[in-house]
């Protein structure tokens, strides 16, 4: 959102280092500009990396165990295998030519160092650019110490106007002009500007905060106040490095300029991670000392003073704080002995939000709730960390962690299992929360193909539910026990167990997502048992039910199951139509597991139609998707439908011959995910109401095509801006231009167009 000032020599030096070394770490004090320098260099070298640049922001991540999950998330990979996440990450990157940017590593130095070492050894074409206050201290690391911006000596004589050649002065002048319209460097204020930059030691963050203060003070007043503050701070903190004292003094002074309400909200808002909105602040931070009615005006004051930052997420205003500013707020919160109290309120707010999302997720606003809870993922992690770190809070943490709909449908099931295992080890007392968490641990284990998880946990959950007289938990545990039979050698045995669970669900009046998910697994049991007609009837009923209540997630599985049954009944045309519709929804949700299911059956349908070449490519694409989630594993996916797969694959192989089939198969496996999905949707009809689709992608510029591809992947404008290292406004402009050029009115139309090879 702001220009990049100075650093020309630093950019050149770091670019040269990246050309010569595979790991470069930018070190320096807080606020010196490590992140801005890394972003600039990454943008400059993007063309040298065919697979792009991936930014991994670590400031909001506290648990080192979640580091591989964070990197997989930044790569838009939903890992659902039983493998260790670090192993999955290395496999994902093994053949990639990419630059990874790890930003803000200082609180995770050991974990980042270990992961970077593993990735660099496994993936010879990967390079890493890291920012940290400390080096990672691993073999092969090249450290570049980021210096403050050059500043003229205020005591040395100089030619009038010469100060503008110094980046620190140029930065202050530009930022001051943005804060105070009409501000300019003049003969009258040049000496004061130089002195101010010198007193701030050329630290970019300090200069930017000072520029914001010029809204209320003159340059001379600002210099005078800073001089007094710095002198006092130095006398009390001689063991702190000079530049840290200088920055601390500036933040202290910014704090003093705030009103009592602003100081209070600054400190209290520091319990959030990854951002917040005004409703969250009202819920967590308001009390008798700061009324809910006063929060909005207080946010405006902090935003004006550059304490809060603001951006848009899904058309809603969202706020955040720089790490240095947040850390300062946390120290003030600790001084007031409010930290534990506020962190508990934050956890309780997070629990309330996610439980509301679980209740309302099935419905016409499913995508909106998906966007909302994804935006709060960092806050969820912080809430879980609090729950599992503070004595007496683990049970509430189990309640928060036991969300199969969130881990399975929206994010990483392997991360969910990590939190569940941690919580279950901390709270072993009988409770509804423990019974539900045990069943959820088994449920997510089933997605990962973990037979051990399916062996003991469901029985423990069932026994505990019976002991407590908990019908809902008993239904859930019985459901998971049925899942175990679905993937066993006796799938027919799952039918009575799942039917029993369905009756229990109806008795317990649980949210419809649970019985609907059970119906998917019951339909799969009928398919595996050869009862195709019963499966078709069940999936048809589920389809109508989901169409009525707006549940797109289970609707996609109803389409998959219906299409699979139609294929087995010989209605290939209808099977293709339903399977493509399922794949399109799964693409929107970034559901790798669901895409693999749909792609597998589309490959079979394509072979049944006689299009053997394309079928072989789709089989290869499906294989790549299964590998991405760790399958084939027992209970993990389509290999449980092996006889059907073997039949259609054998037909395509016979038609093409082994050599041609294998060539097409490998070609499909090597395709980018978007391209193989496009191949699978080749005959899909345009959305009703859409305008004629352009036949040639050349109508878009190279940058617009990049943006369109990210829109098709489901990224928001903010996420696109971060990924391409451009401003939010620029990203919004590109999307508007794409809509205009293609004659479209919605992002969905862009996404649909991007997954059609005919474009």
ZAMARGU-4260 file (C-alpha; in steps of 0.2 Angstrom, whole numbers, plus 5000, padded with zeros to 4 digits):
<rodrens>
0) 5000/5000/5000 | 5015/5011/5002 | 5030/5014/4991 | 5047/5005/4993 | 5060/5018/4998
5) 5079/5016/4997 | 5088/4999/4999 | 5094/4998/4981 | 5111/4991/4986 | 5103/4979/4999
10) 5091/4972/4985 | 5105/4969/4974 | 5115/4961/4987 | 5101/4949/4993 | 5097/4945/4975
15) 5115/4940/4972 | 5114/4929/4988 | 5099/4920/4982 | 5107/4916/4965 | 5122/4909/4975
20) 5114/4901/4990 | 5099/4890/4993 | 5095/4898/5011 | 5097/4916/5014 | 5091/4924/5031
25) 5088/4942/5033 | 5092/4947/5051 | 5090/4963/5060 | 5081/4972/5074 | 5062/4973/5075
30) 5056/4987/5063 | 5071/4988/5053 | 5062/4983/5037 | 5067/4964/5035 | 5050/4960/5028
35) 5048/4974/5016 | 5065/4970/5009 | 5061/4951/5007 | 5045/4955/4998 | 5054/4967/4986
40) 5067/4954/4982 | 5054/4940/4980 | 5044/4951/4968 | 5060/4955/4958 | 5066/4936/4957
45) 5049/4928/4953 | 5052/4925/4935 | 5067/4914/4940 | 5056/4902/4949 | 5044/4892/4937
50) 5033/4886/4951 | 5032/4903/4959 | 5035/4912/4976 | 5026/4906/4991 | 5025/4917/5006
55) 5023/4909/5023 | 5019/4922/5037 | 5024/4915/5054 | 5020/4930/5066 | 5004/4923/5072
60) 5010/4905/5074 | 5015/4900/5091 | 5016/4881/5092 | 5031/4874/5082 | 5022/4858/5079
65) 5010/4868/5067 | 5024/4874/5056 | 5023/4861/5043 | 5004/4864/5043 | 5007/4883/5040
70) 5018/4880/5025 | 5006/4867/5018 | 4992/4880/5020 | 5002/4893/5012 | 5005/4881/4997
75) 4986/4878/4997 | 4989/4860/5000 | 4976/4851/5011 | 4986/4837/5019 | 4974/4823/5024
80) 4986/4808/5025 | 4993/4798/5040 | 5010/4804/5036 | 5020/4817/5046 | 5016/4834/5039
85) 5034/4838/5037 | 5036/4822/5026 | 5021/4827/5016 | 5028/4844/5013 | 5045/4837/5007
90) 5036/4826/4995 | 5025/4840/4989 | 5040/4851/4985 | 5052/4837/4979 | 5051/4842/4961
95) 5046/4860/4963 | 5057/4875/4957 | 5050/4888/4970 | 5056/4901/4982 | 5049/4900/4999
100) 5048/4916/5010 | 5047/4912/5028 | 5043/4929/5037 | 5045/4932/5056 | 5055/4916/5061
105) 5062/4923/5077 | 5050/4914/5089 | 5052/4898/5080 | 5070/4898/5075 | 5074/4879/5080
110) 5058/4873/5071 | 5061/4883/5056 | 5079/4878/5055 | 5075/4860/5056 | 5061/4861/5043
115) 5071/4871/5031 | 5085/4859/5032 | 5073/4844/5028 | 5065/4853/5014 | 5082/4859/5006
120) 5089/4841/5007 | 5073/4833/5000 | 5069/4846/4986 | 5085/4851/4977 | 5077/4865/4967
125) 5069/4874/4982 | 5077/4890/4989 | 5072/4899/5005 | 5072/4917/5010 | 5069/4919/5028
130) 5067/4935/5039 | 5071/4933/5058 | 5079/4943/5072 | 5091/4928/5074 | 5099/4917/5061
135) 5093/4899/5059 | 5110/4892/5062 | 5110/4878/5050 | 5122/4872/5037 | 5122/4881/5021
140) 5113/4897/5028 | 5119/4914/5021 | 5115/4928/5033 | 5112/4946/5027 | 5111/4958/5041
145) 5098/4972/5036 | 5105/4989/5042 | 5094/5004/5046 | 5092/5017/5032 | 5106/5029/5030
150) 5104/5045/5039 | 5114/5061/5037 | 5124/5067/5052 | 5115/5082/5059 | 5131/5090/5066
155) 5140/5089/5049 | 5138/5104/5037 | 5129/5100/5021 | 5122/5108/5005 | 5103/5113/5007
160) 5092/5100/4999 | 5106/5086/5000 | 5097/5077/5014 | 5084/5071/5002 | 5097/5059/4995
165) 5097/5049/5011 | 5083/5036/5011 | 5078/5039/5029 | 5074/5057/5025 | 5065/5052/5009
170) 5055/5040/5019 | 5050/5052/5032 | 5046/5066/5020 | 5035/5054/5009 | 5026/5047/5024
175) 5024/5064/5032 | 5016/5070/5016 | 5003/5056/5016 | 4999/5060/5035 | 4999/5079/5033
180) 4994/5085/5015 | 5006/5098/5009 | 5020/5093/5020 | 5037/5095/5011 | 5055/5096/5015
185) 5060/5115/5016 | 5075/5125/5020 | 5066/5129/5036 | 5062/5112/5042 | 5077/5102/5035
190) 5088/5103/5050 | 5074/5097/5061 | 5069/5082/5049 | 5088/5077/5049 | 5089/5077/5068
195) 5073/5067/5069 | 5079/5054/5057 | 5095/5053/5067 | 5086/5052/5083 | 5076/5037/5076
200) 5092/5029/5070 | 5085/5027/5053 | 5073/5013/5058 | 5059/5012/5045 | 5045/5007/5058
205) 5050/5021/5070 | 5051/5034/5056 | 5033/5028/5050 | 5026/5030/5067 | 5034/5047/5069
210) 5027/5053/5053 | 5009/5048/5059 | 5012/5059/5074 | 5015/5074/5063 | 4996/5075/5062
215) 4996/5083/5079 | 5014/5090/5082 | 5026/5100/5072 | 5043/5093/5067 | 5052/5104/5081
220) 5039/5098/5094 | 5041/5080/5089 | 5060/5081/5090 | 5059/5089/5107 | 5048/5076/5114
225) 5058/5062/5107 | 5074/5069/5114 | 5067/5069/5132 | 5059/5052/5131 | 5075/5044/5124
230) 5086/5051/5137 | 5075/5045/5151 | 5073/5027/5143 | 5092/5025/5140 | 5095/5029/5159
235) 5083/5015/5164 | 5088/5001/5151 | 5107/5001/5148 | 5107/4982/5145 | 5095/4984/5130
240) 5103/4987/5113 | 5103/5005/5108 | 5090/5004/5093 | 5078/4993/5103 | 5078/5007/5116
245) 5075/5020/5103 | 5060/5010/5096 | 5053/5006/5113 | 5054/5025/5117 | 5044/5029/5102
250) 5031/5016/5105 | 5030/5022/5123 | 5027/5039/5117 | 5014/5033/5105 | 5005/5025/5119
255) 5006/5041/5130 | 4997/5050/5116 | 4983/5038/5116 | 4967/5042/5126 | 4964/5030/5141
260) 4951/5020/5131 | 4963/5019/5117 | 4977/5012/5128 | 4965/5000/5136 | 4959/4993/5119
265) 4977/4993/5112 | 4982/4981/5126 | 4967/4970/5126 | 4967/4968/5107 | 4984/4961/5108
270) 4976/4944/5113 | 4970/4942/5095 | 4981/4933/5082 | 4979/4936/5063 | 4967/4950/5065
275) 4950/4954/5071 | 4934/4964/5068 | 4924/4977/5078 | 4912/4963/5084 | 4926/4953/5091
280) 4933/4968/5100 | 4916/4972/5107 | 4914/4954/5113 | 4932/4951/5120 | 4938/4969/5126
285) 4922/4978/5132 | 4917/4979/5150 | 4913/4993/5163 | 4930/5001/5159 | 4927/5001/5141
290) 4909/5000/5135 | 4904/4992/5119 | 4897/5008/5113 | 4914/5016/5115 | 4923/5002/5105
295) 4920/5009/5087 | 4926/5026/5091 | 4941/5019/5100 | 4945/5009/5085 | 4944/5024/5074
300) 4957/5033/5085 | 4969/5019/5085 | 4967/5017/5067 | 4971/5036/5065 | 4986/5034/5076
305) 4993/5019/5065 | 4992/5007/5080 | 4979/4997/5070 | 4980/4992/5052 | 4964/4989/5041
310) 4960/4979/5026 | 4945/4971/5019 | 4940/4952/5020 | 4925/4946/5010 | 4919/4964/5010
315) 4920/4966/5029 | 4933/4978/5038 | 4946/4968/5047 | 4959/4976/5058 | 4977/4970/5064
320) 4993/4976/5073 | 5011/4976/5068 | 5020/4963/5078 | 5030/4976/5088 | 5014/4985/5092
325) 5005/4969/5097 | 5020/4964/5108 | 5020/4981/5117 | 5001/4979/5120 | 5004/4962/5128
330) 5017/4969/5139 | 5005/4982/5145 | 4991/4969/5147 | 5003/4958/5158 | 5008/4974/5169
335) 4989/4976/5172 | 4988/4958/5177 | 4974/4956/5164 | 4982/4944/5152 | 4975/4927/5158
340) 4958/4935/5160 | 4958/4942/5142 | 4965/4927/5134 | 4951/4917/5142 | 4938/4929/5136
345) 4946/4928/5119 | 4945/4909/5119 | 4927/4909/5125 | 4923/4921/5110 | 4932/4909/5098
350) 4922/4895/5105 | 4905/4904/5103 | 4910/4909/5085 | 4915/4892/5080 | 4900/4883/5088
355) 4888/4896/5079 | 4897/4892/5063 | 4894/4873/5066 | 4876/4876/5069 | 4874/4887/5054
360) 4886/4880/5042 | 4873/4869/5034 | 4863/4881/5024 | 4863/4894/5010 | 4877/4904/5019
365) 4889/4889/5020 | 4902/4898/5009 | 4901/4914/5019 | 4904/4904/5035 | 4918/4895/5027
370) 4927/4912/5023 | 4923/4918/5041 | 4930/4904/5050 | 4945/4902/5039 | 4949/4921/5043
375) 4949/4916/5061 | 4961/4901/5060 | 4975/4910/5068 | 4963/4915/5083 | 4957/4897/5084
380) 4975/4891/5086 | 4979/4904/5099 | 4963/4899/5109 | 4968/4881/5108 | 4985/4885/5114
385) 4978/4894/5129 | 4966/4880/5133 | 4980/4867/5133 | 4993/4878/5142 | 4983/4884/5156
390) 4978/4872/5170 | 4960/4869/5171 | 4956/4874/5153 | 4958/4858/5144 | 4940/4853/5144
395) 4934/4868/5135 | 4949/4866/5123 | 4942/4849/5119 | 4925/4856/5116 | 4933/4868/5104
400) 4945/4856/5095 | 4931/4842/5092 | 4925/4850/5076 | 4925/4837/5062 | 4916/4849/5050
405) 4930/4862/5052 | 4945/4850/5051 | 4938/4839/5037 | 4928/4851/5026 | 4938/4867/5028
410) 4956/4864/5034 | 4968/4851/5039 | 4962/4835/5047 | 4980/4831/5052 | 4981/4848/5062
415) 4964/4843/5070 | 4971/4827/5076 | 4986/4835/5083 | 4975/4847/5094 | 4964/4832/5099
420) 4978/4821/5104 | 4985/4835/5115 | 4969/4839/5123 | 4964/4821/5126 | 4980/4818/5135
425) 4977/4833/5147 | 4959/4829/5152 | 4955/4811/5155 | 4940/4813/5166 | 4923/4807/5160
430) 4914/4820/5151 | 4903/4824/5136 | 4918/4834/5129 | 4930/4819/5130 | 4917/4807/5123
435) 4914/4819/5108 | 4933/4822/5106 | 4937/4803/5106 | 4924/4800/5092 | 4931/4815/5082
440) 4949/4809/5084 | 4943/4792/5076 | 4933/4801/5063 | 4948/4812/5057 | 4959/4797/5058
445) 4947/4788/5046 | 4950/4802/5033 | 4969/4799/5036 | 4967/4780/5033 | 4973/4777/5051
450) 4967/4760/5056 | 4974/4762/5074 | 4963/4777/5077 | 4948/4767/5071 | 4952/4752/5083
455) 4951/4759/5100 | 4944/4777/5101 | 4926/4773/5094 | 4924/4760/5108 | 4931/4771/5121
460) 4919/4785/5115 | 4904/4773/5115 | 4907/4766/5132 | 4910/4784/5139 | 4894/4790/5131
465) 4884/4775/5138 | 4891/4779/5156 | 4886/4797/5154 | 4869/4793/5146 | 4874/4805/5132
470) 4863/4800/5117 | 4872/4812/5105 | 4889/4806/5109 | 4883/4788/5108 | 4876/4792/5090
475) 4892/4799/5085 | 4903/4785/5092 | 4891/4772/5084 | 4893/4782/5067 | 4912/4781/5068
480) 4911/4762/5072 | 4901/4760/5056 | 4914/4769/5046 | 4926/4756/5052 | 4915/4743/5044
485) 4913/4752/5028 | 4931/4751/5024 | 4933/4733/5031 | 4931/4716/5021 | 4912/4716/5027
490) 4905/4732/5021 | 4887/4725/5022 | 4890/4724/5041 | 4891/4743/5042 | 4873/4745/5036
495) 4864/4740/5053 | 4877/4749/5063 | 4875/4765/5053 | 4856/4763/5053 | 4857/4762/5072
500) 4867/4778/5073 | 4855/4787/5062 | 4841/4782/5074 | 4851/4789/5088 | 4855/4805/5079
505) 4836/4808/5076 | 4833/4805/5095 | 4847/4817/5100 | 4842/4831/5088 | 4860/4835/5082
510) 4864/4846/5068 | 4860/4839/5051 | 4878/4839/5045 | 4881/4823/5056 | 4867/4812/5050
515) 4869/4818/5032 | 4888/4814/5033 | 4882/4797/5039 | 4871/4795/5024 | 4886/4797/5013
520) 4895/4783/5022 | 4880/4772/5022 | 4878/4774/5003 | 4896/4770/5001 | 4893/4754/5011
525) 4879/4749/4999 | 4890/4752/4984 | 4904/4742/4992 | 4892/4728/4996 | 4886/4728/4978
530) 4869/4735/4983 | 4869/4748/4969 | 4850/4751/4969 | 4849/4755/4987 | 4864/4766/4986
535) 4856/4776/4972 | 4840/4778/4981 | 4850/4784/4997 | 4861/4797/4987 | 4845/4803/4978
540) 4837/4807/4994 | 4852/4815/5001 | 4853/4826/4985 | 4836/4832/4988 | 4839/4835/5006
545) 4855/4845/5003 | 4847/4855/4989 | 4833/4860/5001 | 4844/4865/5015 | 4859/4873/5005
550) 4872/4861/5011 | 4884/4862/4996 | 4897/4851/5005 | 4886/4835/5007 | 4877/4839/4991
555) 4894/4837/4982 | 4895/4819/4990 | 4877/4816/4985 | 4882/4820/4967 | 4897/4809/4968
560) 4888/4794/4975 | 4873/4796/4963 | 4885/4797/4948 | 4895/4782/4954 | 4879/4772/4955
565) 4873/4778/4938 | 4890/4773/4931 | 4888/4755/4938 | 4870/4755/4931 | 4877/4759/4914
570) 4870/4777/4912 | 4887/4785/4908 | 4880/4802/4902 | 4871/4805/4918 | 4885/4799/4928
575) 4897/4811/4920 | 4885/4825/4923 | 4884/4822/4941 | 4902/4818/4944 | 4907/4834/4935
580) 4895/4844/4946 | 4903/4836/4961 | 4920/4840/4956 | 4916/4858/4952 | 4910/4860/4970
585) 4925/4851/4978 | 4936/4863/4967 | 4927/4878/4975 | 4931/4871/4993 | 4949/4866/4989
590) 4944/4848/4995 | 4958/4837/4988 | 4950/4821/4995 | 4933/4825/4987 | 4942/4830/4971
595) 4951/4813/4971 | 4934/4803/4973 | 4926/4813/4959 | 4941/4812/4947 | 4943/4793/4950
600) 4925/4790/4945 | 4926/4803/4930 | 4940/4793/4924 | 4930/4777/4924 | 4915/4785/4916
605) 4927/4792/4902 | 4934/4775/4899 | 4916/4768/4899 | 4912/4781/4885 | 4927/4775/4875
610) 4938/4790/4877 | 4953/4780/4882 | 4966/4793/4880 | 4958/4806/4891 | 4953/4792/4903
615) 4971/4787/4905 | 4976/4805/4909 | 4962/4807/4922 | 4967/4791/4930 | 4984/4799/4931
620) 4977/4815/4938 | 4967/4805/4951 | 4983/4796/4956 | 4992/4813/4959 | 4977/4818/4970
625) 4977/4802/4980 | 4996/4804/4983 | 4993/4822/4989 | 4983/4815/5003 | 4993/4800/5007
630) 4982/4787/4999 | 4980/4773/4995 | 4978/4769/5013 | 4966/4757/5020 | 4950/4767/5023
635) 4957/4782/5013 | 4948/4782/4997 | 4944/4775/4980 | 4955/4759/4982 | 4941/4752/4992
640) 4932/4752/4976 | 4946/4743/4967 | 4936/4730/4956 | 4926/4744/4948 | 4942/4754/4945
645) 4951/4739/4938 | 4937/4735/4926 | 4937/4752/4917 | 4956/4755/4918 | 4958/4738/4910
650) 4946/4743/4896 | 4956/4759/4892 | 4973/4750/4893 | 4967/4737/4881 | 4961/4750/4869
655) 4977/4760/4869 | 4990/4747/4873 | 5001/4747/4888 | 5014/4759/4882 | 5001/4773/4876
660) 4991/4771/4892 | 5006/4773/4903 | 5012/4788/4893 | 4995/4796/4895 | 4994/4791/4913
665) 5010/4800/4917 | 5005/4815/4907 | 4990/4817/4918 | 4999/4814/4934 | 5011/4828/4929
670) 4998/4841/4925 | 4995/4855/4937 | 4979/4853/4947 | 4970/4866/4938 | 4973/4859/4921
675) 4968/4841/4925 | 4952/4848/4933 | 4949/4857/4917 | 4952/4841/4907 | 4939/4832/4918
680) 4926/4846/4915 | 4929/4847/4897 | 4911/4845/4892 | 4903/4855/4907 | 4890/4867/4902
685) 4892/4885/4906 | 4882/4892/4921 | 4865/4898/4916 | 4864/4916/4914 | 4882/4918/4909
690) 4888/4928/4894 | 4896/4920/4879 | 4913/4914/4884 | 4929/4921/4875 | 4938/4907/4866
695) 4955/4913/4869 | 4965/4917/4885 | 4974/4930/4875 | 4961/4943/4880 | 4969/4944/4897
700) 4987/4951/4901 | 4999/4939/4909 | 4996/4947/4926 | 4977/4946/4923 | 4979/4928/4919
705) 4988/4925/4936 | 4975/4934/4945 | 4961/4924/4936 | 4970/4908/4941 | 4970/4913/4959
710) 4952/4918/4958 | 4948/4900/4952 | 4958/4893/4966 | 4946/4902/4978 | 4957/4916/4985
715) 4950/4932/4991 | 4957/4949/4984 | 4967/4951/5000 | 4975/4934/4998 | 4978/4937/4979
720) 4987/4953/4984 | 4998/4944/4997 | 5002/4930/4985 | 5007/4942/4971 | 5015/4955/4982
725) 5004/4969/4976 | 4992/4981/4984 | 4974/4976/4989 | 4968/4990/4978 | 4978/4983/4963
730) 4971/4966/4965 | 4954/4973/4966 | 4957/4982/4950 | 4963/4967/4941 | 4948/4957/4946
735) 4937/4971/4939 | 4946/4972/4923 | 4945/4953/4921 | 4926/4953/4924 | 4924/4967/4911
740) 4935/4959/4898 | 4926/4942/4899 | 4909/4950/4901 | 4906/4942/4917 | 4898/4948/4933
745) 4904/4936/4946 | 4920/4928/4952 | 4911/4911/4950 | 4910/4914/4932 | 4929/4917/4931
750) 4932/4901/4941 | 4921/4891/4929 | 4930/4898/4914 | 4947/4895/4920 | 4944/4877/4922
755) 4938/4874/4904 | 4952/4869/4892 | 4941/4878/4878 | 4946/4895/4885
</rodrens>
